[in-house]
C-alpha cells in the first residue's frame, strides 16, 4: 500500500448556456492537484498552496477537498489519519469548477490511497460532499465532467442519472475571466424562482438541440442551440461589459458564448483551436479597456477526467 | 397537369412527455386523405366525409385544410378555383394531430395539383395556416412529423428550426383514447403561465435525455426520460382515471406513457410491437370499467410522412 497519492482533476464548464444545472464539460487544463498521505495520528489535516490558497479554510469540514476525504476515511479507515495537500491550479470563484476539481481530486486520491478502487459513481458520491459546502446544494454539473472528462448530461438528480455525450473532435473552448468576484450562492439568489412557459420551451428546445448537435457532430446546430433563457439574463448584470464580451466572441466566429457556471468567467465554443484563439483574443481586446483578465486560455473539450499523477 | 390529386397524411404524437411544444413523431396510421381538384369556377369549396365530418366547418377560412389551399391558390393560381374533399381517418379533437394531418394532406395535394413541387419547408409554411385556425397559435409539433415522418425536434420557433432525429427500429407506440372531448384551446388555458425552476431543470434534463436515448438507440434512457413536469400535471385532471391508465401501461412494460398532444388520447412507447400490444390491452382493460374507447391501436413510429396517393 502506498503512503501517498496525488491526483489531478481538471477545470470544467457547467450550464453551457442552454443546459442550466444539467450539463457540463471538462477542459484539458488548468486543474487542481491534491495529495493525500497517511499521517501518524488520526484525523484529517489540510495544507494549501497555489492560486488564492490563503482564502481557503483549513478545517476539513469547511473545505471542499476535506469533506470527501473525511467521509471516505470514516467509511473505510476510521482509525487512521491523513494529511491533504491541495495545490490550486484553478482560481477560486472564477466559475470554471474550482471547488469541484479540488473535491474530485481529493476523492480520487483518497480512493487510491486506501486501495478501495471504487467505481466512479461511488467516488462521485464522496466528491458531492465537498461540492455541497461550496454551493449549499447538490450539483454535479462540474463534478461529473471533472471526474469522467468529456461532455456530461445530468438527465436527472433523483437518482443521479449521467449520460456521457460524444464530443466532436474539433470542439474547442475559449475561457476569459474578468478580475471580479462572484459568489456561487449570490449568483444563485439572482436566479428567477419560476420561468415563463415561453422561455421554458426555448430552453428545452435548445438543450435538446445541443445534444443532437453534439451527437451528430453538427457544429451549426451546436451554435444555434447555445442560448440561455434562464441564468444568463439574470446574471449578466454581475459581469460589467458582458454583452460587449459576448458580441466580440460571436463576431470573432464563436459558435456561442455565455457565462461559465455562475461566472465571472465567460466560455465560448469554437470549431477549431485557431477559431478559439481568435475568439479569446477578441474578448481580451474588448476587456482591455476595463481591467486585466484574471485568467484566459483556450482548451479542447477534455476526453480524460481526473487521474492519478505518478 | 393532373386535374385532381389525393394526398395522405398520418396521425402524430406531440409533446412526447418531456418535449412540450418541441417534439413530435409520426404514426403509420390512421391518417387523413385530402383530394384537391380544379373546379370550373374560382374560389375554394370543401366537402368532408369520415370521422366526425359533420362537425367540421365548410367555410375554407375556418377549415384546417381550407386555409393552406386558399393561401397556395392565392400565391400560385389566383384566377382558378378548386374543390377540396376531406376524408377524415382521424377522430377530431383526439390529440393525435387530426387538424395537422388535414392541413398537411391539403397542402401536399394542392402543391402537386399546381405542379409547384415546393420544398417541404415551404409546404410546412402553408400547412401552418391551417393549424393556426385549430389552436390559435403557430405550432408545428404535429405538422412537421405528419409532413416528414419520423421523430422531429423543433429546436426553435424564430425561425422554425427542425431537427430530424433517428428512431430506433423497434420503437412502437400504443394509443388509447377515452371517449371524452378536450378542446386544444381549453387544454392550453390550463397550462401554468410560469414553471418553478426546479421543474424546468427536470424538463430540460429529460428532453435532452430523450434525444440522447433516441440517437443512441438506448431504450432504457428513452424510458427514464419520458416524464413531463409541465403539461401532464396540469392536464391530467381532464382525463378521468388518467393515473390508472398510465400505471397500467407502465406495469405492462411501457417505456413511458403520457398525454398525446393536449389529449384525451394517451400514448405509450414500447420496445417492440408485442410490448406495445400488451400495453394497449392493459390500458383498454383499465378503461373498461369507465367507458368504451374512442380509438385504440398500436403503430411503429412512421419513417414516412405525407405522400401522394395514386
Interface residues (C-beta under 8 A of the other chain):
Chain A: X18 X19 X20 X21 X22 X23 X153 X154 X155 X156 X157 X161 X163 X165 X191 X192 X193 X194 X195 X196 X197 X200 X201 X202 X203 X204 X205 X206 X207 X208 X209 X210 X211 X212 X215 X216 X221 X224 X225 X230
Chain B: X18 X19 X20 X21 X22 X23 X153 X154 X155 X156 X157 X161 X163 X165 X191 X192 X193 X194 X195 X196 X197 X200 X201 X202 X203 X204 X205 X206 X207 X208 X209 X210 X211 X212 X215 X216 X221 X224 X225 X230
